[in-house]
Amino acid sequence: MTDTECIAILGAGTMGRALAHGLLRSGEASAETLSCTVRHADRAREATEELGIAVGTDNALVVRDARVVILCVKPHLAVPLVRELARAGALEHDPLIVSIAAGVRTGSLEEAGGRALHVVRAMPNTPSLIGAGMTVVSGGAHTGAHDLELAARLFEPLGRVLTLDEEYMDAVTGLSASGPAFVYVIIEALAEGGVMVGLSRKVATELAAQAVNGAARMVLETGRHPAELKDEVTTPAGCTISALLALEDGKLRSVLARGVQNAAQAAAGLGDRSHSA
């Protein structure tokens, strides 16, 4: 982004605020070029104090001046919001539309806008709040390489960014966006095991969380397959192989994989409901 190009974030909720903080921290935006909206005036005052930027309630007003518009609203609100902006004439300058609404297809937003909108679909996850997130972006029918590069830059302050075709986005939602919740359950279960064998809950939780953190970094930083790394921990007749067999007896692998599948199917359903709104 240039020093004069404006960004509008529609929906300064948890993810919208995280994105605003990241853009300000990285220098991709400034208090003069970044604006946000919320639905209620009292929330606008709170967000203004927290972010130090202009936060209002008039979506069309901030969009008219924006080079990039980021939709950080619930899925069922995304399509009606774009229709509202189109009716108000706020999209006639053809800004780049970046939507983080789960399950909402770029084609639905293009249709709602009634014109050849440049739409990028993005799916971040909640670790973005601490700069350790994963975001996947995909382009719509009218987006080019520059649009995708610009969208990726917006999310880079929040963690890693990957570009994929839109056909994979529901799967991305099921794995990457829902995945942290699965991992929290795993950490909780590991900590419970630690408590069972005599550790305090605080110590057990720290040990479990750091084990997950370290294992994840090993996969990402070495580029090695998780199975290969697992085998290095699993010595013959040792405690780890005994525990792994117990986990296999409980079908942990299958249950987690099915969880991703179910989450992806649910994400696709969100898009269907939004399209009919």
Buried (B, 14 or more C-beta within 10 A) or exposed (E): BEEEBBBBBBBBBEBBBBBBBBBBEBEBBBEEBBBBBBBEEEBBEBBBEEBEBBBBEEBBBBBBBBBBBBBBBBBBBBBEBBBBBBEBEBBEEEBBBBBBBBBBBBBBBBBBBEEEBBBBBBBBBBBBBEBBBBBBBBBBEBBEEEBBEBBBBBBBBBBBBBBBEBEBBBBBBBBBBBBBEBBEEBBBEBBEEBBEEEBEEEEBBBBBBEEBEEBEEBEEEEEEEEEEBEEEEBEEEEEEBEEBEEEEEEEBEEEBEEBBEEBBEBBBBBBEEBBEB
